[in-house]
Amino acid sequence: MKQKLTRSVLALSLALVIVLSFTSLTALAGPGSDEASATELKAGESDTFTAAGTDSGWYKFELNEASKVTITLSLQSGTMNDWAIITVNHGRAGGNDMWKYVGPTGGSPADREYGGRHQVSVNDNLLSTTGTYFLAEGWCYIGLGYRISTEHPAPITVKIDSIEPIADTGGLTREDATAVDPAGGVISQYAINQDRNVESYFYKFTLPEAASVSIQLSTRLEPGSAEHDDRLNAAVTMHLGYATGVDIIHGLVDGEDGWRLHIRELDASLTQSITYELPAGTYYVELYVDFAYRGTEFTLSFTSSLSGATPNIGSADGWARDAIEAAYALGLIPDSLQSNYTTLITRAEYCAIAVRLYELYTGGPITTFSDFSDTGDINVRKLAGVGVVQGNGDGTFSPNGVFTREQMAAISVNLVETMTGVVIPASNPNFNDMDQAQTWFRPYIGQVQAAGIMQGVGDNRFDPKSELDRQSAIMLTLNLYNFL
């Protein structure tokens, strides 16, 4: 009796497990009724449910970066005139403007007449179809619609075959321009919306000395995308310096008087290049895309006559060159300060060096900012945000003002304390010219003297009001780095 009861309990338990398992599977099958309740899918996952009648539903998936996504829609059986259709939308639930339909690059012209939707139909004897989509980072939604005979329910399967990250690396403004190496940089950029109508991406590079720079623009279209549009229009425009912003570097392209490296034709692969002879400076390159169908890949390749990745130390005095090379190797010298080393450095320019030191030492960017009424310089705002600089006390900073040795002493002490939490011990400076220093700078001078960060200029003088040039500021920053 006990054995019989045990078998009955086991049988009941097994049946319960089967029922629960079946319930959990069917509870997850089928799309959500609206975007808010959309069923989530991941790469390699599929969902199959049995449909009848005319209805719709939603799936969703999340992209951590711009990606190429392949999705297969299958109608496993059905009767004449049964059909299912999907549209893929980017960011609809997020409420932004990027929810336009994005359709597959393959398929027949009839598919595209649905405005980017992808359809399978028993009537056409097409029971499975795969679409390729190029989508931006964020949540994406698959809108599914179907009409299936109520007398003959049919299984529908939606599967995300793969999600492959694609290049989407350009800054959208000059402020966030992506840096490239002019001596051998390669940048790839995809068009990820249906039409890139007047879209720009920004890149930048710095020449420490005059150089010949060649920029090559290539395009590659995904198979099938050429059928969608007869226009492929991409151009490269070069601007000299961020401050001027509008200075176009002119040149010749294939014998034409062009201010752009321009690709007009629609073809599977196109390449054009142009060479510029440029003086030292910072250059902004704009990739201007007009009516490029999604999935179009643009590649910018840079080459130059620069001898190598070394600072232009020819403009520095001999005593400073070793320090400049060492600071350059550490990444302490901003691109804009890698030349003209005997030029006096401004307060804002030294903030750029100090921010490099701070972020190098702490291993992350400064994310706290404070504002001044006379400058929006990002490096000034960063240093003020962490308390390294305070400005003039009236809400101004004087970014283009002179940078003196006594100011360097104060910033050095503040940098050490904010980066490390260590207070440099107080010490009275013993230089003969301390009467020339402002009273509130004197404790800082004593601290940097005792710590070995700054010493005198000879004859037991500190020369507190002396203005620093770039090479001196870089050398003292290297001393500060070595002290840490």
N, C-alpha and C positions, 0 to 999 in steps of 0.2 A: 504494500500500500504506500509506504514511504517512498519507494523507488518510483512508483507510478505518479505520485504527487510531484516528485522532483522533476520527472520528465514533462509533466504538464506545465509546471512553473517555467522550465527552460523554454518550452515551446511558446508559451505566452510572452516571455521576455524577448525571444527572438522576433516574434511577430510585432511586438511593440517597437523594437529597434528598427525593423523594416519600415513600419508605418511612419515613425519619427523621421527616419532618413529620407523617405519619399516626400514627407511634408516639407522638410528643410530645403530639398532640392526644388520642389515646385514653387515654394514660396519666393525663391529668388529668380525664377524664370519669368521672362517678359519684361518689357520696358516700363519705366515709370509713366504715370499718366500725364505729367507735366514736367517742366524743367526743374522745378524745385524738388521733385521726387524722382528725378532721373536715375536709372540704374547705372552704377559705375562699372566700367570695364577697364582692364589694363592690357598692356601689350601681350599678345598670345592668348588672351581670353576670348571666349565666345558665349553667346547666350542664345538658346533655342526655346521657342515657345510655339504652341499650336494656336493659330489664329482663325477666326471666322468673322465674316461681316466686313464692314468698312470702319476703320478706326485708325488711331495714330498713337505714338508714344515716344519716349525719350530715353536715350543713353547719354552718358557723359564720360570723359576721360580728362586727365590733367597732364599738361606738358610743363616740365621744369625749364625747358628752353625751346627755341624755335626748332621744329622737327618736321621730317617727312613721314607721313602716316599712311599706311595702306590698310584699307578696310574692305572686307568681303561681305556682300549681302547675298544670301541664298534662299530660294524658295524650293523646298525639297519635293513638293508635289503640288498638284492643283488641277483645276479644270480650265477650260477655255475662258480667257479674259481675266483670270486671276492675276494680280500684280502686287508688287511691293516696291517701295521707293524710299531712299534716304537722302537727306541733305545734311551736310556737315557745317556747323556754325562755330565760330570762335567767339568766346566771351559773352554769350548772350545773357547768361545769368548775372554777369558782372555789371551789366548796365552800360557798357561803353559802346562806341560806334563801330566796333570791328566785328559785328555779327553777320556781315553780308555772306551770302552763299558762296562756298568754295567747293568747286566740283572736281571730278577726276580729270587727269590729263589724257587718259585713254578713252576707248569706247567709240561708238558711232556718233555721227552728227545728231541723230535723234536724241541721244542722251543729253546733249548740250542745249537742246531746245527747251529743256525743263529748267533752264537758268542755273545750271550747276548741280542739279539733282542726279541721282544715280538709280536706275530702275532695273528690276528683273521682271519678266513677264512670261507667263505660260503661252500667251498668244504668239509671242515671238520665238517660242521655244528656247528662251534664254533664262535658265534657272539659277545661274550664279554669275556674279560680276564683281570685279575688284576695282576700286578706285584709289588713286594716289592723291594725297592732299598735302599742301605745304602750309603749316599753321604756326602762328606765333605762340609764345609762352603764355600759359594760363589754362583756364578750363575751356574745354571744347564740348560741343553737344551734337549728338546724332539725332536728327529728327526723322522718325520712321513713320511712314504712312502705308496703308495696305488696303486692298479690297479682295477678299477671299470668299468663295461660295459658302454660304451658311450651311449648305447641305453636305459639303465636303471640306471640313476643316483641314488646313495644311500647315506643316511646320515651317517657321521662318527662323533663319539663323543670321545674327549679326556678329561678325568677328573682327577684332583688331589684330591684323596679321603681324604688324611690326610698327615700331616707333623708332626712327633713326634721327639723332640730332643733326642739324645742318648748320652751316656757318651763317651767323647773323651778327656780325661783329662791329659794324660801324656805328659811331656816335650819331645821334639825330640832330645835334647842334654842334657848333664849334667848341662850346665849353666842354662837352664830353667826347671830343674827337678821340678816336683810337690811334695810339702811337704806332708807327711802323718804322722799320729800320731802312733808311734810304740806301744802305749799302747792299741790301739783299732781302727786303721784306716782301712777303706774299700775303694778300688778304683775299678771302673769298666771302661773297655776300649773296644770299639768296633773296629773290622776291618771294614773299610768303603770303601775300594777299592776291586776290584775283587779278587786279590791275594795279600796278604801281604807278599811279597817275601823279606825276610831278612829286616824286619822293627823293630826298637827298640823304646821303650818308657822308659823314665827315671823318677824315683821317689827318694825321699831322706827322711831320718829321722835321728834325733840326739839322742844319748843316753847320758844323763848327768852323768850317772854312769853305771857300769857294769850291764848287764841284759841278761836274756834269751829271745830271740826273735824268734817267730814262724811266718813263712810266708806260707800262703795257696794260691795255685793257682787253680782256677776253670775255666772251660770252659762251655759254653752253645751255641749250634748251633740253628739257626733259622730252623723251619721245612722245609725239602726239600733240605737244603744246603749240606747235607751229600752226596747227589747223584752227586754233581758236581766234587768232588775231593776225592781221597782216602788218602789225606795227611792232617793231622792237627798237627802242630809241634810248640809248645810254650814252652818257658823256662824262668826261672828267674835266673839271675846272680847277685851276690852281690859284690860290690866294696867297699873297705875301703878308705874313704877320697877322696876328689876331687883332691888334689895335687898329690897323688901317681897315682891314676887313674887305674892302672893295677893290683892292689893287689886283687886277688879273694879269698873270704872266702870259704874254702872247707868244705864239709860235706857229709853225707851219705843220699841217697834217696832210700828207699826200699831195703836196703842192698847193693846197688851199690855204688861204689866209684865215686860219681858224684859231679861235681862242679856247676851243675845246678839243680834246681828243674824243672823236665822235663816232659812234657806230649807229648806222641808220638801217641797214638792210636786215631782213629776217632770214636767218640761216641757222644750220645746226651748230656751227662753230665759227666765230668771227674774232679776229685779233687785229688790233692796231696799236701802234706805239708812237711816242713822241719823246724827244730829248730836249732838255732845257739846260742852258748854262746859267748857273745861279750863284749869287754871292752868299756869304754866310748869313744865316737867319733861320727863322721858323716859318714853315710853309704849311698851309692847310689845303688839303685835297678834297674836293667835293665830288662824290659819285652821284650824278644826277640821272635818275631813272624815270622815264616817261613811257607809260603804257607797256610795261614789260609784264608778260603773263606770268602767273605764279609758277614757281619751280625753275625760273630762269636763274642761272648761276652766273655771277659776275666775278671775275678774278682780276685783281690789280697786282702787278708785279713791279717791284722797284729795284733798280740797279744804279750805281753811281761810281764815280771815279775816286771816292774817298779811299785813302790808303788802308784804313782799318778803324776799329772802334777805340780810338784814343782821343783825348781832348786836344784841342789846338793850342799846345803849350808854347808855340813859337812866339806868342804875344806876351808871355810871362817873363819876368826877370829870372835869371839863373838860380837864385837862391830859393825860389818858390816852386820850381818845376817838379821836384820829387814829391812835395806835399800835394800838389795839384793832381799828379798821376795817382797817388795813393787815395786821395779823396774821391777822384773819379771812379776808381775801381770799386769803391765802397758804395757808389751811387749817391754821394752827398752833393754833387754839383748838378743843379737843374739844367735842362737843355739850354735855356736862354742865357745862362751865365758861363757857357763853355768857350768863351773867347774874350778878347779885349780885357785881359786880366789886370792891367794896370789902371783901368777905368775905376773911378770912385764908385762905391756901391751905395745904393739908396737903402732907406729903412725897409721898404717893401721887398726889395731884392734880397736883403739878408733874411727876412722872414721866410722866403722860399727855401733857403739853405737850412735854416733852423727847423722847418717842418720836415725836410728830408731826414735830418738827424733824429728828430722825435719819432717819426713813424718807422724809421729803420730800427731804432732801439726798442720801441714798444711792440713792434711786429704787427701793427694795424693802423688804419687811418684815424685821424682826429675827426670826431663826429660832433664836437661841440663848437659852436660859433658865437662870436660877439661882433656887433656892428659898430662902425664909425660913420660919421656923417660925410667924411671927405674921401672915402675909398670903399670899394666893394671887393678889393683883392682877397681871393680865397685864402691865401697863406697868412695874411694879416689877421683875417677873421678867425682862422684856426688857432693861431698863437694866442690871440686875445681870449678865445674861448676856454683855453686851458690855463689862463692866468700868467703866461710867460711875458706878455707885453700888456701895458695898460693905456697907452696913448698919452695925450697931452693933458688930460684931466678935464677937458671941455667938450668931450665927445668927438674930437678929431684925432688923427694919427700922424698926419704929415707924411704920407707914403713916399713922396719924392724927396724928403729931407735928407740931410747928410747923416751918415752913420759913424759915430765916433768910437774911440777906444773905451771911454767910460761907459757908453751904452752897451758895448760888447761885453764888458765885465758884468753888468747887471743881467743881461739876457743869459749869459753863461751860468750864473748862479741859479737863476730861475729855472733854466732848462734842467739842470742837475736835480733840483728839488722836485720838480713836477714829474720828471721821468722816473726817478729812483726812489723818491720819498726820503732821501738822505739830505740833511742840512750840512753844507760845508761849514766847518767851524769858523767862528768869527776871529778876525786877526786885524790888527792895525797896519795899514800900509806904511812902509818906511821910505817911500820915494821923496825926493827933495822938492817936487813940484806939486804936492797935494793941495797947495793953496789954489791951484788953477782948476781943480776938480769941483764940481758942484757938491755941496755937503752931503746930499743923500746918496751920491754915487760912491763916496769914500769907503763905506763898509764893504761894498761889492768888490772894489779894487783890492782891499786887504784880503778878502776870501780867495779871489782867483790867484793872487800872488802866492799866498801860503799853499794853495793846492797845486801850484805849478802849471796852471792853465794859461796864464798870461804873465809875462815878465816885462821888465823895462825896455827902453829903447837905447840905453846907454847913458853913461854919466849919472846913474841912479835916478833917471827920470822915467816917468810913466807916459807923459805926454797925453793927458786925458782928453784934450779937445781935438787931437789929431784925427782927421777923417781917414777911414779905412778904404783901401781899394779892394777889388775883388780877390786878388791873390792873397792879401793879408787876412781877409775875412775867412777865406777857405782854409788857410793854414791854421788859424786859431780854432776853427771848427774841428779840424783834425786833431788838434791838441785836446779839445773837449771830448771827442770820441774816444781817444786813447785813455783819458782820465776815467771814463765810465767803467 
